[in-house]
Amino acid sequence: YRLTRRLGSGKFSDVFEAVDVEWEKKCIDGGCLKPISERKIRRELLVLTHCATLPNLARLIGILNSQRSNNIGGNDSLMNYDKNNSHDARNEYYLCHLLIALDGLHSAGIMHRDVKPRNCLINRFPREQPNYSHGDGSSSTQQHMPQPLPPPPLMLVDLGLADFYLPGKEFNVRVASRHYKSPELLIGFQYYDYAIDLWSVGCILAGLLFRREPFFRGKDNEEQLALIVSVLGTRDFLPYCRKCNVRLSSKSRAAIGKYCSESLEEGSVARDIGRRKPWLSFLTPTCPIPSPQALDLLDKLLVYDHEQRWTAREALSHSFFDDVR
């Protein structure tokens, strides 16, 4: 591979665009990996191999060994992909394709565990298909060169935190980016499932609708939880904590107390003053008024109880996507 340019960086690696010298095919090369355990690398490779045929997901091309880094992985061609931070009229279209990716992933028994805008790569422009014929009309001598597949409108990438779901298994709650962490992660509930990914989708949707990215912007996990409770209210939150048999830390209770007038001390009773805020209270002069369908979908995704939160397949059936499905 020949590196052509740096595309971005994350906690565990820097990402470069690279050209396969043999095929001259552009691809993403997760080069210069920062120190990470071999177990985690093997898990990511297993996940990538397992979901090779799933829609809207980056494919593993190969693995390289180098003296500087033991493992370097390659993902599928992203020639015209970019980080999408805009709020255009095609939000429904891209969110639909994000849910298609998650539905495939979840159907394969895999939780992504790091859904966020930076991991959703948008194909803004149609990719021109390369011409492998010579000027005289004859075909290339490299007859076995693989033809590139048509790129999906959206590609969900970075499966470094993905894991296979097993019912009844305890999972590490130190996953997902803080601003997209679900309530179950923030209260330390380890028996979570695919629903954590749908909470993240709800956060993305809220950010797009109200042009507030990220929608919940906590400076630490305790404040992140407090901001969520300040929006969704305490009425359903306290029963959910009891259902999960989780006792909030004193730091979390104190953080929530700054945003809510209701006491969260042991033995306190949830009262009506813990009702949720109306979504339209977050409108600004620059925000178009969201459709009733958009707000209804938001209500289905940003739910405390992970067992009541809609699945990716249920979300895909929502009328919000009628025009793009």
N, C-alpha and C positions, 0 to 999 in steps of 0.2 A: 504493500500500500504506500501511496505517496500522499502525505498530508498537504491539504491546500489552504485551509483556513480554520481558525478556531470559532466554534459556534456558541459555546457557553460553558459554564462550569457549575458543579453542584458540590454537595457535601463529600461525596466519595470519588468523584472523577471530574476531569475536564473532557469536553466533547469537541471533536474536530470533524470537519468534512474531509473525506479521504477519497482517493481515486484508486481503484484496483488497477495496478499497473498492467496486468495481463489483459483485462477486459476493458479497461478505461471506463469502468462503471462507477458512478458516484455512489457513495454510501456514507453512513455515519459510523465513525470509529470511536468507541469509548476509550480513548487512549489515556495514558498517564494516570492510571488508577492510583488513588491514594491508598494507604495501608488499610486493608480490610481482611477479615478472617476468610480462610479458605472455605469454611463451611457455608458462609453467606454467598460466596461466589458460586459454589456448587449448586446451592439452592436456586440462585437466579438462572443459572444455565439450565437446570432441570425445568424450571417454569417456562423459560423461553422455548425450550425444545417441545414441551408439552402443548404450548399454544401456537405452534408454528403455522397452523392452518386457520386460525381464528381471524375474524374480520377486524380491520381498523387497529391492528396491533403491530408494533415493530417486530420484524423477523430477525432471528439470529442468522447471520451469514457464516460466521466462523470465529475461531479463537486463535489468537496469536500469542506467542511467548517472546518476551524480550528481556534483556539484561536489566533494564530499568524497572520493569513491572512484570510480575509473573503472569498476569492475565489481562488480555485486551480483547474485548468483544466487539463485533460489528453488527450493526442493525441495518434494516432495509433502506433502500434509496429514498432520500428526503431532499431531492434537488431543489424543489420549489416550496419547501415547508418553512415556516417561520413561527416564532412565538406569537401567539395571538393575545394582545392586550387591548384590542379595540372593542367597541360596542356597536357593531353594525347591525343591519336589518336581517342578517342570516343567523341570528343566535339560535333560533329553533332548529335550523338545519344542522348546525355544528353540535348542539346538545343532543340531538337525535343520534348522530353518529358516535358521540361519546357513550351514550347509553347502549348502542349496538355493541361497541367494544366491551363494555362491562357485562352485558348480558352473555356474550360469548365466553368471557373470562370466568364469570360466576358459574355458568353451565358446565365449565370444565373443572369446577371445584377449586378455583383460585381466587383469592382476595388480592386486589392490587395494593391497597394500604398506603397509597401516596397520590391520590387523585388531586390535581390542582391545575390551574391554567398553564403553568410552565411545563407541565407534562402532557399537554394537549397540543400537538403540532398541526397547524392548519395548512392545507394546500390551497394557497390563494389563487394560483394560476395553473391552467392546464399544462401538463408537461408534454413537450414535443417528443414523439417517439423517434429514437435515433435511427438513422439510415445506415445499414451495414453493407450496402452495395458499393462497388467501386464506380468510378466515373464512367467507365465504359459499359456499365449496365450489368457487369458480372457480379456475382455475390462474393462476399468475403470468404477468404480461405478458412476462417475460423467458424466453420459450420456449427460447431457445438456451443457457440456463444449463447448464453441464456437470454431470452427476450425479457425486458422489464415488464412487470405487471402494471396495469393502470393504477395510479396512486389513489387511495381513498381520500375523501374530502378532509377527514381528520384522522390522525394517528395518535393513539395513546401509547406513551413511551415510559421508560424508566421502571422496569420491573424489579429493581434492586431490593425493594421491601416486600414484594409479593410473596405469598405463601399459600400452601394448600390448606383448605379449611377441613377440619375434623371436628365433628360435633362432640362437645364435652371437653375439648382440649383447651388448656390455658395458653393464651398467646401474650406476647410482650405488648404492653400498651404504649411503649415508646416508639410508635410508628406514626406516619402521616406528618405533614407540616402543620405547625400549631394552628394557623388560621383556618385550617380545614379539618381539624380533629373533631370527631363526633363526641357527644356527651359521654358515651360509655368509656371512651378512651380517657377522657379528662377526669372521670371519677374513679378510674383505676379498675374498671370491670374487665377481667381477662377472658371471659367466655364470650367474646364478641364474634361476629360473623360478617358476611358480605355487606351488611347494612352500613358499615362504616364508610364504604365507598359511595353509597347513595347520599349520605349526609354531605359529603364533600361536593357532590353534584349540586345539592341544594344550595350550598354556599356559593358555588360558581354562578348558579342561576340568580340568586339574590344580588350578587355583585353586578351582574349584567343588567338586571332590571332597574336597579337604583343607582347605577354608575358609581358604585362604592366598592372598590377592590383593594383589599379583601373586605367582605361585608362585616365580619367579626375580626377586629384587629387588637387582640390582647398582647400585652408585652411579655406575659408568661402564661403558663397553663392555668393558673388560678384566676387571673384576670380574664383569660379567654372563656373559661366556664362562667364567670360572673357576667360577662357581656352577653352570652347566650341566654342566661337566666333572665337578664334584664329585658330581653326582647320576648322570649317565649313565656316568661312568668314562672312563678314558683308553684302554682297550683298542681301542675302535672309533674314537676321536677322532683319534689319530695317523695311522692308515692313511687316514682321510678327508682330513686335511690334505695328505698326500702325493698322494692321488688328485687333489685340486684344485690341486696344484702350488703350494701356499701355504706360505710360511715365516712362522711366528709371530714377532711382534715380541718383543723382550726384555721389554717391559712385560707383554705377555700371558703369557709363560712364567713371569714372576715372580709374577703374580697367581694363576695356576693352581697354582704351587708352594705357595702359602699354604694351599690346600685339599686338595691331593693329595700323598701321600708319594712319588710317583714323579717322578723327574727328567725334565724336558722339555728338557734341553740338547741341542744338536745331536749326533746320533749315538747318543742314548739309545735303548734298546729297550723297547717296550711290554711290560709284564709283567702277570700276573694280578692284581696288587694294584690295578690300575686298573678293577676290575669296578664295575658300576653298583650303586647302592643299591636295595634293594627298596622298592616304592611304599608298602607298608604301614608302613614306618618313619616315614612322615610323618603318620600318624594322631595325632590329639589326642583327649582325652576328650570333646570336643564333636562330633567327626566321626563320622557313621555310616560303617560299613565299606562301602567301594565294592564294587559287584558285580564278579565276574570279567570280565564283558563290558566294564565301564567301564575296568578296568585293561588289558585287552587292547587296546582302542581307543587308550588312552594310549600303549601300546607301539608302535602303528602310526603315531602322529603325532609323538611326540617321538623322532625318529630323526636321528642326525647326517647321514647320507647323504641328500641331497635326492632322489636317484634311487630310493631305497628307501622314502621316506616315502609314505604313502597319499595318493591324490588325494581331492578332495571327493566325487567319485562313488563311489569305493571305500568311503570312510568312511560314506556314506549307506546302503550295503548291509550295514553291520555289524549284528550282532544286538543291539547296545546300543540301537538305534532300533526294534526290532521292535514295541514297544508304541505308538509314536507315528507310525510311518511311514504 
